[in-house]
Amino acid sequence: MNARAAADGTLPRRISPSFGDAVYGALDRLAPASYVESTLAQRALERGDLVSAQRYAVHLPASPSRDELLARIAGARGQSQLALEYSLAAFDSDAVEAASQRLAVTDPQAAYELERLLEVRLSGRAMHPDAVAEARWQMGLFANQVAWGKVPGSRAQRAWLTIASSDFESAVALAPLSERYAIAAANQADLLAERDRAEALFARAADIDPGSADAIAGLGVVALQNGDRVAAAAYLKRARALDPSALMVRALQRDLR
């Protein structure tokens, strides 16, 4: 069945895939086993035989791998909603993330809700916190998209900016060694005029990664907001030496003009 993975010129490479299909088909008739059903389902899916793929997949015991197979089959049939539901059941972060990104183009609030469902699923399974942290960070990005669609300065906009802040803070708590999450939370705090919190988070990001130009420049942004141009200029000099093209470096540079 895996002849294509063998090196060119070797005996396994010369075995016809149809021979493997026949062997596994015989095994399935004589003594069905999960690995046989799974392999046959994947082979049928590769051939475009969705009926057979479905038949083999539903015989598998309930598991994320079974749900992932069913998601692929539903996707091949154009049943996008069903595919998404199976992807959520399978804890397939990549598939759900891709669906969220597509949805965010027209409806960022719906994208936020979908990402929230993924986060709930991941949290309930007690998976590695990094996966949950990534979902919370993405939720923060979607929440900001929703906020920018609200009336500027409105209560609704402030509410969504605060939701984003909470999501970014959760990501930091779940993955305390991530400089990216700390900077996202710092920028959000700055956006909400929480300067002390922003400064603490930029400092935390700089401790995590002393080579982060964004973190150093972020400290400069806060210093400038506090009226200390000398400190802001010093931070800019340090950050520019690390990466002159970093987003926060360009922002600080612009503000200091």
N, C-alpha and C positions, 0 to 999 in steps of 0.2 A: 504493500500500500504506500510505502514511503520510498519507492524506487527513485523518484525524482530528486530526493535529498542525497542520494549516494554520489560518489565521485564518478566522473566520466571514465568509461572503460572498465569499471568494476562489474562483477556479476550481478549484484543487486540492481545496478542501473539498467541492465538489459531485461529485467523482468517486466513484463507488460502490466500496466495498471489494471487491465481487465482480469488478469490472472489473480491479482490481489483481491479484486472485487468478488471474484468467484469463491475464493477461499473464505473470505469473511462472510459471504452470503451463506456458505455451507455451515460455518460456525454458528451463525445466527439461527439457522434452522435447527441445529443439533443441540446447542447449549448457549442460549442467548446470554450475553454478558454486557455490562455497561460500556466497556471499552470498544466492544464490537459494534454495538448500536451507535455509539458516538462517532466512530470512524466511518461507518456506512452513511450516517446522516451528513457528515461533512463532505464525503465524496459525492453524494447525491446533490448536495447544494452546489458544489463546484461544477457539476455537469448541467446544472439548471433544472434538475428533476426535483421540483419543490414538493410534489406529492409524496415521493419516497422519502425525502429529507424530513418532512413533517411526521411521517409514519414512524421512522426510526427514532426521531427526537422525543416524541411523546412517550415512548417506551422507557426512556431513561428515568431514573429516580429523581425526585425533586432536588434541584441543586442549582447554584449560579451558572454552572457550565451548560446545563440543560436550558435555562432561561436565555442564556446568551445565544445558543443555537436557534432557539425559537425567535429571538429578536432578529437574527440575520435572515431567517426564512420570511418573517413578516416584512422586513425591509425589502427583500427581493420581490415580494408580491405588491409592493407599493402601499402597504398598510402601515403608514408612518406612526400613527397613534399607538397601534398595538405593539409595534417594534419598540417604541419609547417605553411603554409599560413593562415589556419584558426586560429592557435594558435597566430600568430602575430595579426590577426584581433581581437582576443579575449583579447589581452593584457595579455596573459598567460605567464608570465615571467618564471615560472618554466619549462614549456614545451620547450620554446625557448632556455632557458639556457642549458637544457639537450641536445638539438640538437646541440648547439654551442660546447659544451664540446666534443661530439662525433666527430664533424667535425674537431676540433682542432688537433686531433690525427694525421691526414694526411694533413690537409690544414688550418693552423692557420690564414692565411690571409682571407680565406673564412669565418672562424669562426668570425673573427673581423667584417667583413662586415655584417654578420647576426646579431651580437650583436648590431651593429650600427643601423640596421633597427629597432630593438626592442627599442633602446634608442630614436630614432626619433618618434616612435609610442607613447611611454610613455610621451615624452616631449610635443607632440602635444595635448595630452589629458589633460595636466595640472594635472597629477596625483601627488601623494605625492612625493616630491623630493627625498625621500630615495630610492624609486624604480629606479628612473633615476640615482641616485648616484651609486647604485649597478651595473647598466649596464655600466656606465662609468668606474668604477673600473675594471670590467671584461674585458672591451675593452683594458684597459691598460695592463692587463696580456696577452691578445692575441697579442697585439702589440709587447710586449717583446719577445714572442715566435717567431714571424716573424723576429724580429731583430737578434735573435741568429742563425737563419738560413741563414743570409747574411754573406758575406765575412767580417771577423773581421777587424774593423777599417775603413770599407768602408763608403762612403757617404750614401749608402742605409741603412746600419745598423744604422748610426747616426740619419737618418731621422725617422726610426721607433722607436728608443729609445726616440726621442723628441716627437713623437706622443703619446707614452705611458705616458710620463711626463705630457703632456697636459690633457690626460684623467684622470690621477690620481689627478691632480690639480682641474679639474672640479668636481670630486667626493668630494673633500675636500670642495669646495665652496658650493656644494649642501647639504652636510651633515657635517657641521662644528664641530659637537660634536663626530664624529667618529675617534677614535684613530687609527683604522686599516687603514683608507684612508690616514690619515696624515703621518703614517709611510711609506706607499707605496710611497707616493709622495716624502717623504724625501729620501728614498733609491734611487729613480729614479734621484733626483737632485744630490745626491752623485755620482751616476754612471756617470752622465754627467759633473762631476767635478764642480758643482755649490755649493760650500761648504757653503757659507753664507745662501743660500736658504735651503740647507739640514739641517743646524743647526737650523734655524728658525722653520722648520717643525717638527724636532725632539723635540724641546722645546715646540711647540704647542701640540704635542701628549702627552708629559709629563704633561702639564697643564690639558689636558682633563682627563688623567688617571695617577695620581701620582704613581700608583702601576704598571705601565707598564715597565717591565724590558727591553723590546726592545727599548723603547723611551730613557730611561736613557743610555743604552749601545750605542745607536746611537749617542748621544751627545759625548760619549767617543770616538767613531770612528772618528768623525769630529775633536775632540781635538787632537787625535793622528796624523791625517793627517796634522794638523796645527803645528805639532812638539812639542806639550805639553804632554809629557808622564805622568807627575805628575797628571794633570787633568784627563787624560784618565784612569789612574789606579784608581783614586778616583771614577770616574763614574762606572768603572767595579765593584768595591767593592759594591757600592750601588745597581747596577743592579743584581749582583750575589746573594745578600741577598733577592732580590724579587723573582727571578726565575733563578737558575743556568743553566737550560736547554733551556732557550730562545735562539732563533736563533742568535740574535744580540749579546747576551752575549758570546756565543761560538765564534762568529766571532772576537769580540774585544779581547777575551782571547787569541785567536790564533795570532792575530796581535801584541799583546804586548810581545810575547815570544822573 
